[in-house]
Amino acid sequence: MSKEPSITTWPDLAIGLYDKLTGRHAEITYEFENLEINVPSHVGADATHTPWKLNGTLRIRTRDQA
């Protein structure tokens, strides 16, 4: 049986991936072209949404500390 924690949310997945890549000279690149996300003000059926528009590249790099 695996002793690794269960991944249940997108943030948990991102954190787990970043943790595994830290110190391995890894780079994660996300490229967006006219991506629109409606971000909720809070959790619940009555939440309002604000559109975020992303167009470009986000790079996350890791490296060992000298």
Protein Blocks (a to p, Z undefined) as FASTA:
>chain_A
ZZbdcdfbfklmmmmmmmmmgonlpacddddehiacdddfbecjkbccdddddedddddd
ddddZZ
